[in-house]
Amino acid sequence: MRRIRKIYERGVQIKFLRYLLVGGVATLADWISFYLLAITLGVYYQISLLTSFSVGAIINYSFNKIFTFKCKSKKIFKQFLLYILVLAMYLVVTIFVMFIFVNLFSLEKMTSRILTTITTVFIHYLLHKNITFNKKIV
């Protein structure tokens, strides 16, 4: 029983490391997009956030489906709708946290974007693991 538990825990750890790797790539795309829009081009930071978040989300979904969770579900429409739902919940949290950092703590926008990602990453993982890519749901 102990051996089975260790194998299970190792699998969870590997899956989370894959999630962090994929998330790192998607986050980098998100941050670069945000920087280009908000800092370089001067687009309002909330609009920049929505745009860059969308870029990262597309990358995140694609690679997590294939690489992290190895989801072979053919119900792509249902799964993508779940992904959008989870993403919408996560986006609300992200906008709220970003607002707090920028407006209440008066942090620089790019610093706020990075801190927002760091403070919400585990919530994001759990939502996708238990909803978007849950084999019992899709």
Residue pairs with C-beta under 8 A, 6 or more apart in sequence:
15 68
15 69
15 129
16 125
18 67
18 68
19 64
19 68
19 125
19 128
19 129
20 121
21 67
22 59
22 60
22 63
22 64
22 67
22 68
23 60
23 121
23 124
23 125
25 59
25 63
26 56
26 57
26 59
26 60
26 63
27 56
27 117
29 52
29 55
29 56
29 59
30 52
30 53
30 55
30 56
30 113
30 117
31 52
31 110
31 113
31 114
31 117
32 52
33 48
33 51
33 52
33 55
33 56
34 48
34 49
34 51
34 52
34 109
34 110
34 113
35 110
37 43
37 47
37 48
37 51
37 52
38 44
38 45
38 48
38 49
38 109
38 110
39 109
39 110
43 51
45 98
45 102
45 109
46 95
46 98
49 94
49 95
49 98
49 113
50 91
52 113
53 91
53 94
57 87
61 80
61 83
61 132
64 128
64 132
64 133
65 71
65 79
65 133
68 133
69 128
69 129
69 133
71 79
71 133
71 135
71 138
73 79
73 135
73 138
75 138
78 138
79 132
79 133
79 138
82 131
82 132
82 137
82 138
83 128
83 132
85 131
86 127
86 128
86 131
86 132
89 127
90 120
90 123
90 124
90 127
93 120
93 123
94 116
94 120
97 115
97 116
97 119
97 120
98 112
98 113
98 116
101 107
101 111
101 112
101 115
101 116
102 109
102 112
105 112
107 115
131 137
132 138
